């Protein structure tokens, strides 16, 4: 089981507890940029981990990661666990692999905000599944090391018969989740979001007013990008406080069935 937190604004640990989640299970934290609504929850969350005697090291990824050290120097933290800041590139157009497991990887790419900022993507690896009926038809046993061999080598000789990977295996495409952080729509974001199963997207404005000045996206921008990038589902977040009528916003999305307004404690299955 893996547990990751993307951005940690003020009140994050309160929401974690209200959602009946355990902050001690967090493996890593990923900060998109150093505006207060994306990181000010870190000191309180780290204090809570200390009070509850966390020993497991915590890695925090962020652009300009040295700012984390400055943040933690502001108070007296009696932590017994190690915190490792890891810098995430905030310039250029190269996708950076940050971590990888046997099941998935997490990558980052710089985006366009009014400070150094990045977007993140969790990309699940393709899964190979055995079609038991086809395996039975070619005479393979119900189980055994032979299946590992065919996955690794792409073919196997069994009782004098050559069996190809494609004869008995199916490849299930891994899922892809992208979190934009705060950003205008830009080439890097479109590339990272390409064919995503889920995009969690900054949509500060439901009109086009002032978006260029502040480095955020509007609904119009998002709709165009989703079509271009082939995104399957979008959750709109970071919506300006000027839009207080959520039901009105949902009505605006009736013509866009793949777009949804984010809600507190929302659970999503993909």
N, C-alpha and C positions, 0 to 999 in steps of 0.2 A: 504494500500500500504506500502510495506517495501522496504527500500533501504540500502544495505550493501556494504561496500568496503573491498575487500580482498587485503592487501598490499597497500602501498602508497609510491612508489618510487618518485624520483625527476621528476617534470613535471606532476604529477598526476592531479593537479587542472587545469592546462592548457588543458589537454586532456579531462577532465570532461566538461569544458566550450565549447571546440570545438565540443564535442558530443552533445551539447545543453541539458546538464543535469544540475540539480540544486544541488550543494554540500550542501546546507542548509537542504535538505531532508534526508541526511544521518542519519540513526538510530544508527548504530554501525560500528566500523572499526575493522578489524581482521588482525593482523600482524603475519606472519609466523616465522620470525626471524629477528635479528638485524644486517643484512648487509645493507649497505647504499641504494642499489637499491631497497630495500623493505620498507624503512621507511623515507627516507630523504624528502619526500613530505609533511610529517606531519606538520612541523612548518608553512610553507606557507599556507597550507589548513586551519589550525586552526586560523591563522591571518585573513584570508579572512572571515571566519565565524564570527570572532569578529567584523570586519569592517562592516559586514552586519547585526550586532545586533542580532546574534543568542542568544536565551535564553534557548532553549531546551538542557538538559544535553546530553553529548556525552560519550559513553562507548567505550573504546579501549581495546580489548583483545590481549594479546601477551604473549609468554614465557618471563620470566625475566621481568615482567611488570614494575618493579621499574626503569628500564632504561628510561621509558617514562617520569618520574618525572625529571630525570637528563636532558633529552632532552629539556623539557619545561623551565628549569631553565637557559638555555643558553641565552635567550633573554628576552625582555620586552613584555609580552603578556597582552594586555588590555582586556582580555576576561571577559564577564559578565555571561558566562555559565559554568557549572560545568563539568570537565573532570574526569572520573573515570577509572583508569587503573585496569584491571582484569587479574590476573595471570593465564596463561594456562600451565598445566603440560607438561614438555619437557622430562620427563624420564618415563620409564615403558611401559606397553602394555595395559593399561586400556583406553577405549574410554570414554572421558569426555563430558557430556552434558553441554553446555555453556548457551544456552537459548532455550526457547520453547514457541510457540504460539499455538493457536488452530489448525493451519494449518501445521506447520512444526517445526523442531528443528534443531539447529546447534551444531555439536559436533567436537571434536578435538582428535588427536592422535599423539604422538611423532613420528618423522621420523629421518632419518639418514643423517645429514649434518655435516659440520666441526665446527658448533656452535649449540647451543640449537635451535631446530627447530620443528615445528609442521605442520601437514596437517589439513585441515578443510573439513567438509562435511555438506551440507544442505540437510536434508532428509524430504521430504514432507510426511505428514500422508496420509494413505489410505482414499479414499472418498467413502462414501456409497451413492448409487444412487437408486432411486425408479424406477422400471420398470412399467411405467404407464399402459401398456397393461395387464401385469400380475395382477396388483392391481385391475384393472377393472374386470378381469375374476373371481377373488375370491370375488367380491362384495364390495370392499372398496370404500369409497367416493373419489372424485377427490382430495380433500385436507382436512387437519385437524390435530389435535394434535395426532391422532392415529399413524401417521407416526413417530413422535418423540419417542413415546412409543415403537414401534417395533424396532427402531434403538438402543434404550437404553437397552431394556430387551431381545431382540432376538426373542420375540414372543408376540402375543396379542390375546385376545378373542374378537371377533366382531360378534354380533348377534348370540352368542352361538357357533360360529365356531372358532377353533384354527388355527391361521395363523402363520407360522414360518417365520423368517427373510429371509431364503433362498427362500421362495415361491415368494417373490415380489422384493427382493433387489439384486443389483449388487455391488460388491466391486471393485473400480478402484484403482489399485496399485499406490501409491505415487511415485513421481520421486525422484531421488537421484543424487546430484551433488557433486563432490569431487575436491578440489583444493590442489595439492600436495605441493605447495611451492617448495623450493630447497631441493632436497634429492636424494640419491641413492635409487634404488629399494630395499625395505626391507620388512620383514614380516608384520610390522604394516601397511605400505602403501597398500600392497596387500589385507590385511583384510579390511581396510577402503574402498578401491575401489571396493570391491566385488559387482558384479551386478549393478554397477553404470550406470545410463543413460548417464551421461556426466562426463568425467575426464579431468580436465585442468592440464596438466602434464609437469613438468620440463623435457626438452629434450635438454640439453645443447650441446650434441655431436651427430652428425650423423655418427660418427665412435666410436670406443671403446677406443680411446687414452686418457689417463690421468684421466678418470672419477673417479677412486678410490681415487686419491689424493685430489680431490676438492669436493667430496661429491655431485656429480650430476649424472643424468641418461643419457644413450645413447639411440639411436633409437632401437638398438638391445635389450637392456634391456626392453624398453617400450613394444615392440612387444610381448616379452615372458610373461610379466606381464599381459598384456591385455587378452591374451589367457587364462592364469591361473585364472584370477579374473572374467572373464565373463563381461568385460566392453563393453557397447554398442557403445559408441562414445568417441573419444579422440581428444582434441585440444592440440597441442604441442606448448609450449612456453618456454621462457628463453633460446632461441637458441643462441649459441655462435656467436660473430661478425665475426668469421672466415668464416662463411657461408653467404656470401653476395648475392648469386644468389638464390632468393626465388623460381624462376621457376624450377631451378635444384632440389631444395629440394622437391617441389611438385611432380616432376617426380619420385623421390625416393619412394614416397608414393603410387604410382599407384597400387602396389600389396597389399596395406593395405587400403581398402576403408573406414574403420572406423576411420582412422587417418587423421587429418587436421592440417596444419600449421596456427598458430594464426596470425591475422592481426589487425592493429589499427582500433578501432571503430567497431569491429566485433560484430554482434548481432546473438544470437543463440536461437532458439526455441526448446524445448524438449517436 
